[in-house]
Structures are given as C-alpha cells and as structure tokens.
Amino acid sequence: MSDTKHSNQCQRVFKNYDSNCPRCQELIAGSKPRGGWQKQYFARKHSEEIRRTAAIHDHFAPGGPHALGHCGPVCTAFDW
C-alpha cells in the first residue's frame, strides 16, 4: 500500500483520475485505494446498534420502564 496522498491541485472526480496527480497515477496503474475511516465507522456503528437494541429490549421488557408507565402517556423512547 502506498502512502502517497492526492495533491492539493488534484482534479479527480470519483473514477475520473487526474493524470497530473501522483496518487491518481498510482490508481491508474492498479494500486488499491487507501484504507480510511470506513473500518472504524462500521465497527462503531455496529457496537452502537448492539447497545441501542439492548436498550430497546430493556425498555419494553416485562417489568421495564415502559410496562411500569415511567415513559408517560405517549412513549417517545428512542424517537431520535
């Protein structure tokens, strides 16, 4: 994997590479895209979804806040 970054003058738009940019030249030659924020983003998203699912389960469980009426006449829990 290369550490070359796109130059400030890079005119790349999606797959329309700029032949004057060193990184675009590497991509044209078949270099793989650099890894970035995606891995961390999807790992964090997955763990947040697990936490949210557990909170919903706990809220609506028998004997939970919803069953005991702690959320008011209209339950707005998890409406965000």
Secondary structure, DSSP 4 states (H G I P E B T S, - for coil): -------TT---BTTB--TTSHHHHHHHTTPPPPP-THHHHHHHHHHHHHHHHHHHHHHHSTTSTTTTTTT-SS--TT--
